[in-house]
């Protein structure tokens, strides 16, 4: 009785996050929306690997209550098991611990929200008789593909890659075969089975929250709600509550101080996200390309993917380096007047919002993509994994706010001439296609601001979800 009375005073939403910054940050930011805009109590169940200092730092800085749930040992897994499958198995193994956390909270949960890898925990909400939501930290086109994949599995025989035609999704753009998700490449692999399980699991939620907004993807969202199109597969309401991105943290940074000295929209920012790396050979081509472009740059340099034994070594402040053959000899000296090399990490949100930044060479993770376009910064699309190929296609062909490589960077090394050309197109030119691109990304920025403002489409959608939770 006491718990029920307290629940009426302050609803309590519990959000489940999978391991990894790309999953954790969107969940934290959604939790903050409930906390700040609807006066909910928000608790995050963060499944963690216990090895990521970056994860721990993000959790420490969160304004929400956090319960960490360590991933149990999975000794049966071999090194050949891919990350996607590991995440699925890890999240399934933590279900008992998640159940215990939910049932033993001092304030009874009012709703349970899970992310992409948390569908196995959705049935736990039934034990508490509370609403259950699925949160897609990516966009509506991606959601449509995942939900429709169990149908495609029945319609198409053999390898999708050998299908010969783009994958048709009712009411949405077809997905080209070169853009399909990594988990769809081998239908005999364990990750494909896990992927289909997620697609089926989404439909067992009471509603889906997606990190986009009505004005950005009207066609895809309409199809997801249309019972003659994707609505007949999903069968639950869809709420576009984005863009949900990290709020900038005001801080003093050598990167920001350097940017303060540069002309407006003159700098290209280069970063492949918290988990993205490229080969040694590709790093050298990027270095030559940046140099050949003769444009200003900030490059967040991370350990290449091919081992760490001879990775770049950074000295105090990142002002000098032991390249050890990683980057071209003399590169630092030749570009020190126009470029800044940053070891491992930069305050990305603040960088992208800085007036001197005019382009972003990005892996096109949806979080980074949103941070860029909501800052009015066009992109050079460099997709590496997950749904990033779909993101790159949407950015270039549908939204018109990016340029991209002629061949996928995962297929071959992108040459310095092509890199230099893309950098110049985004940064140097302010007429022709680049001018149109800048206008479009500014329009999207204003569209996002309007969606999040009081009475805007995303503000209204989250209010509707809050009303569902209050009952």
C-alpha positions in Angstrom: 0.0 0.0 0.0 2.8 2.4 0.9 4.7 1.6 -2.3 1.6 2.2 -4.4 1.0 5.6 -2.8 4.6 6.5 -3.4 4.4 5.3 -7.0 1.5 7.7 -7.6 3.6 10.6 -6.4 6.7 9.9 -8.5 6.7 7.3 -11.3 9.8 5.2 -11.4 11.1 4.1 -14.8 13.8 1.5 -15.0 16.0 1.3 -18.1 18.3 -1.6 -19.1 21.5 -1.0 -20.9 23.7 -3.5 -22.8 27.6 -3.2 -22.4 29.4 -0.6 -24.5 29.3 3.2 -24.7 27.2 3.1 -27.8 24.4 1.4 -25.8 25.0 3.0 -22.4 25.0 6.7 -23.4 21.6 6.7 -25.3 20.0 4.9 -22.4 21.4 7.4 -19.9 20.3 10.3 -22.0 16.7 8.9 -22.3 16.6 8.4 -18.6 17.6 12.0 -18.1 14.7 13.1 -20.3 12.2 11.3 -17.9 14.0 12.7 -14.9 14.3 16.4 -16.1 11.1 16.8 -18.2 8.6 14.6 -16.4 9.9 14.4 -12.8 10.3 10.6 -12.9 12.7 8.7 -10.8 15.0 6.9 -13.2 17.1 3.9 -12.5 19.6 2.4 -15.0 20.4 -1.3 -14.9 23.8 -1.2 -16.6 25.2 -4.5 -17.7 29.0 -3.9 -17.6 32.1 -5.8 -18.6 34.1 -4.5 -15.6 37.0 -3.8 -18.0 35.9 -0.5 -19.5 37.1 2.6 -17.6 35.2 4.7 -20.1 31.9 3.0 -19.1 32.6 3.5 -15.4 33.4 7.2 -16.0 30.1 7.7 -17.8 28.2 5.9 -15.1 29.9 8.0 -12.4 28.8 11.2 -14.1 25.2 10.1 -14.6 22.5 12.1 -12.7 20.4 8.9 -12.5 20.5 6.1 -10.0 22.7 3.3 -11.4 22.8 -0.4 -10.6 25.7 -2.2 -12.2 25.2 -5.8 -13.3 28.5 -7.6 -14.1 28.5 -9.9 -17.1 28.9 -13.5 -15.8 31.7 -15.6 -17.1 30.8 -17.4 -20.3 33.5 -20.1 -20.5 31.9 -22.0 -23.4 32.5 -19.2 -25.8 35.4 -19.5 -28.2 37.4 -16.6 -29.6 35.6 -17.0 -32.9 32.3 -16.0 -31.5 31.6 -12.5 -32.8 30.8 -9.5 -30.6 27.1 -9.4 -31.6 26.6 -13.0 -30.4 28.6 -12.4 -27.3 26.4 -9.5 -26.4 23.2 -11.5 -26.9 24.5 -14.4 -24.8 25.8 -12.1 -22.1 22.5 -10.3 -21.8 20.6 -13.5 -21.7 22.9 -14.8 -18.9 22.2 -11.7 -16.8 18.4 -12.1 -16.8 18.3 -13.7 -13.3 20.4 -10.8 -11.9 18.1 -8.3 -13.7 15.0 -10.0 -12.3 16.5 -9.8 -8.8 17.3 -6.1 -9.2 13.8 -5.3 -10.4 12.0 -7.2 -7.7 14.1 -5.8 -4.9 14.0 -2.1 -5.6 12.8 0.1 -2.7 10.5 2.0 -5.0 8.4 -0.3 -7.2 9.1 0.2 -10.9 6.4 1.8 -13.0 7.8 0.8 -16.4 10.7 -1.2 -17.8 12.6 -0.1 -20.9 15.2 -2.3 -22.6 17.6 -1.6 -25.4 18.5 -3.6 -28.5 20.1 -6.6 -26.7 17.6 -6.7 -23.8 14.6 -8.4 -25.4 15.1 -11.6 -23.2 14.4 -9.4 -20.2 11.1 -8.0 -21.4 9.0 -10.8 -19.9 10.2 -9.7 -16.4 7.9 -6.7 -16.6 4.9 -9.1 -16.6 5.9 -10.3 -13.1 5.5 -6.7 -11.9 2.5 -6.0 -14.1 4.1 -2.9 -15.5 4.4 -1.5 -19.1 7.4 -2.7 -21.1 9.1 -0.7 -23.8 11.7 -1.4 -26.4 14.2 1.5 -27.1 15.9 1.7 -30.5 18.8 4.0 -30.1 19.1 4.1 -33.9 16.6 5.2 -36.6 13.2 4.1 -38.0 14.6 2.6 -41.2 16.9 0.3 -39.1 14.0 -0.6 -36.9 11.9 -1.6 -39.9 14.7 -3.9 -41.2 15.2 -5.6 -37.9 11.4 -6.1 -37.4 10.9 -7.3 -40.9 13.9 -9.7 -41.0 12.0 -12.7 -39.6 9.6 -12.2 -42.6 12.5 -11.9 -45.0 13.9 -15.1 -43.5 10.8 -16.9 -44.8 10.5 -15.1 -48.1 14.1 -15.4 -49.3 16.1 -18.6 -49.6 19.9 -18.8 -49.5 22.3 -16.0 -48.8 20.9 -12.5 -48.9 24.1 -11.3 -50.6 23.4 -13.7 -53.4 19.7 -12.6 -53.6 20.6 -10.2 -56.5 18.1 -7.5 -55.6 17.7 -5.0 -52.7 15.7 -6.2 -49.7 12.2 -4.8 -49.9 10.6 -3.4 -46.7 6.9 -2.4 -46.9 6.7 1.4 -47.0 10.4 2.1 -46.5 13.4 2.4 -48.8 14.8 -0.9 -50.0 18.1 -2.0 -48.3 20.9 -2.6 -50.8 22.7 -5.8 -50.4 26.0 -4.0 -49.7 24.3 -2.2 -46.8 22.7 -5.1 -45.0 23.8 -5.7 -41.4 26.8 -7.8 -40.6 24.5 -10.2 -38.6 22.6 -11.0 -41.8 25.6 -12.0 -43.9 25.8 -15.7 -42.9 22.5 -17.3 -42.2 24.3 -20.4 -40.7 26.1 -18.3 -38.1 24.9 -18.1 -34.5 24.6 -14.3 -34.7 21.9 -14.6 -37.4 19.7 -16.7 -35.1 20.2 -14.2 -32.3 19.4 -11.3 -34.7 16.1 -12.9 -35.7 15.3 -13.4 -32.0 15.7 -9.7 -31.5 13.4 -8.9 -34.4 10.7 -11.2 -32.9 11.3 -9.9 -29.4 10.6 -6.3 -30.3 7.0 -7.2 -31.1 6.5 -8.5 -27.5 6.9 -5.0 -26.1 4.0 -2.7 -25.4 5.5 0.1 -27.5 8.7 1.1 -29.2 10.7 4.3 -28.6 13.0 5.2 -31.5 15.8 7.8 -31.6 14.6 9.9 -34.5 11.9 12.5 -35.0 8.8 12.8 -37.2 10.2 15.4 -39.5 13.4 13.5 -40.2 11.8 10.2 -41.2 8.1 10.7 -41.9 7.8 7.9 -44.5 9.5 5.2 -42.3 7.5 6.2 -39.2 4.2 6.2 -41.1 4.9 2.7 -42.5 5.7 1.4 -39.0 2.3 2.5 -37.9 0.3 1.5 -41.0 -1.5 -1.8 -40.5 -1.3 -2.4 -44.3 2.5 -2.0 -44.2 5.0 -2.5 -41.3 2.3 -2.1 -38.7 1.0 -5.5 -39.5 4.3 -7.0 -38.4 5.2 -4.7 -35.5 1.7 -4.4 -34.1 2.7 -2.0 -31.3 2.8 1.8 -31.1 5.9 3.6 -32.2 7.1 6.8 -30.6 9.7 9.0 -32.2 11.4 10.7 -29.2 14.7 11.8 -30.7 17.2 13.2 -31.3 18.6 11.9 -28.0 22.2 12.9 -27.8 24.7 13.7 -25.2 24.5 17.1 -23.7 27.7 19.1 -23.9 29.8 19.4 -20.7 31.4 22.8 -20.4 35.1 22.2 -19.8 38.5 23.5 -20.5 40.2 21.5 -23.2 43.3 22.0 -25.3 41.3 20.8 -28.3 38.7 23.6 -27.8 41.4 26.1 -27.1 43.0 25.2 -30.5 39.6 25.4 -32.2 39.1 28.9 -30.8 42.0 30.1 -32.9 40.7 28.8 -36.2 38.4 30.5 -38.8 34.7 29.6 -38.9 33.7 26.3 -40.4 37.3 25.6 -41.5 38.2 22.4 -39.6 37.4 18.8 -40.4 37.0 16.6 -37.3 38.2 13.0 -37.8 37.0 10.3 -35.3 35.8 6.7 -35.7 33.9 6.5 -32.4 34.6 4.9 -29.1 35.2 1.5 -30.6 36.2 2.2 -34.2 39.7 1.7 -35.6 41.2 1.4 -39.0 44.3 -0.5 -40.3 47.8 0.9 -40.2 47.8 1.2 -44.0 44.5 3.1 -43.9 45.8 5.5 -41.1 48.7 6.4 -43.4 46.4 7.2 -46.3 44.2 9.3 -44.1 47.3 11.2 -42.9 48.4 11.8 -46.5 44.9 12.7 -47.5 44.5 15.3 -44.8 47.9 16.8 -45.7 47.1 16.9 -49.4 43.7 18.6 -48.8 45.5 21.6 -47.3 42.6 22.0 -44.8 42.6 22.3 -41.1 41.9 19.2 -39.1 41.5 17.7 -35.6 42.2 13.9 -35.7 41.4 11.6 -32.8 44.0 8.9 -33.3 43.3 5.5 -31.8 45.2 2.2 -31.8 44.8 0.5 -35.2 42.8 -2.7 -35.4 45.7 -5.0 -36.3 47.1 -5.5 -32.9 48.7 -3.1 -30.5 52.4 -4.1 -30.4 53.5 -1.2 -32.5 50.7 1.3 -32.0 51.2 5.0 -31.9 52.6 6.2 -28.6 51.6 9.5 -27.2 53.6 11.7 -24.9 52.4 14.2 -22.4 49.7 16.5 -23.7 49.6 14.7 -27.1 51.9 17.3 -28.5 54.6 14.9 -29.8 54.5 11.3 -30.8 56.6 8.2 -31.3 55.0 7.2 -34.6 56.9 3.9 -34.8 56.0 3.6 -38.5 52.3 4.2 -38.0 52.0 7.6 -39.6 54.1 9.1 -42.4 57.5 10.3 -41.3 57.5 14.0 -40.6 53.7 14.2 -40.8 53.4 15.9 -37.4 56.0 18.5 -38.2 54.5 19.3 -41.7 51.0 19.7 -40.4 51.5 21.2 -37.0 50.3 24.7 -38.2 47.0 23.4 -39.5 46.3 20.2 -37.7 45.9 18.8 -34.2 46.4 15.1 -33.4 44.6 14.0 -30.2 45.3 10.8 -28.4 42.4 8.4 -28.0 39.6 10.9 -26.9 38.2 14.3 -27.5 35.1 16.1 -26.1 33.1 15.3 -29.3 29.9 17.1 -28.6 31.7 20.3 -27.8 34.0 19.9 -30.8 31.1 19.4 -33.2 29.2 22.4 -31.8 32.3 24.7 -32.1 31.9 27.4 -34.8 35.2 26.5 -36.4 34.2 22.9 -37.3 32.8 22.6 -40.8 32.9 18.8 -41.4 33.1 15.4 -39.6 34.8 12.3 -41.0 32.9 9.8 -39.1 32.2 6.0 -38.9 28.5 7.0 -39.0 27.4 5.5 -35.7 23.9 6.8 -35.1 25.0 8.6 -31.9 27.8 10.4 -33.7 25.6 11.1 -36.7 23.0 12.8 -34.5 25.6 14.8 -32.7 26.9 16.0 -36.1 23.6 16.9 -37.8 22.1 18.5 -34.8 25.2 20.7 -34.6 24.7 21.7 -38.3 27.9 19.9 -39.4 28.0 17.8 -42.7 29.8 14.5 -42.8 32.3 12.4 -44.7 30.7 9.0 -44.3 33.1 6.2 -43.4 31.0 3.2 -42.2 32.7 0.3 -40.5 30.2 -2.0 -38.9 26.6 -2.6 -37.5 24.0 -0.4 -39.2 26.6 2.3 -40.2 26.4 1.4 -43.9 22.6 2.1 -43.8 23.3 5.3 -42.0 25.8 6.4 -44.7 23.4 5.7 -47.4 20.6 7.6 -45.7 22.9 10.6 -45.0 24.2 10.8 -48.6 21.3 9.7 -50.8 18.2 10.6 -48.8 19.2 13.5 -46.5 22.0 14.9 -48.7 24.2 16.0 -45.8 27.2 13.8 -46.5 29.7 12.6 -49.0 31.1 9.1 -49.0 33.9 6.9 -50.4 33.4 5.3 -53.8 33.9 1.8 -52.3 33.1 0.7 -48.7 36.2 1.3 -46.5 35.8 -2.2 -45.1 36.3 -3.6 -48.7 39.5 -1.8 -49.6 41.9 0.9 -48.4 40.6 4.3 -49.4 43.4 6.3 -51.2 44.8 9.6 -50.2 43.6 11.4 -53.3 40.0 10.4 -52.7 40.2 11.4 -49.0 41.7 14.8 -49.9 38.9 15.4 -52.4 36.2 14.6 -49.9 37.7 16.9 -47.2 38.0 19.8 -49.7 34.4 19.2 -50.9 33.0 19.5 -47.4 35.3 22.2 -46.0 36.8 24.4 -48.7 33.9 24.8 -51.2 30.9 26.8 -50.3 29.1 26.7 -53.7 27.5 24.0 -55.7 26.8 20.7 -54.0 28.6 21.7 -50.8 26.5 24.8 -50.4 23.3 22.7 -50.8 24.7 20.2 -48.3 25.3 23.0 -45.7 21.8 24.4 -46.2 20.3 20.9 -45.7 22.2 20.1 -42.6 21.3 23.5 -41.1 17.6 22.8 -41.9 17.9 19.4 -40.1 19.4 21.1 -37.1 16.5 23.5 -36.8 14.1 20.7 -37.4 15.6 18.8 -34.5 15.4 21.8 -32.2 11.8 22.3 -33.1 10.9 18.6 -32.4 12.4 18.8 -28.9 10.9 22.2 -28.0 7.7 22.3 -25.9 4.9 21.1 -28.0 7.2 19.7 -30.7 6.7 16.2 -32.1 9.3 14.5 -30.0 8.4 16.4 -26.8 4.8 15.4 -27.4 5.7 11.7 -28.1 7.7 11.4 -24.8 4.8 13.1 -23.0 2.5 10.4 -24.4 4.9 7.7 -23.2 5.0 9.3 -19.8 1.2 9.3 -19.7 1.2 5.6 -20.5 3.6 4.9 -17.6 1.6 6.9 -15.1 -1.5 4.9 -16.1 
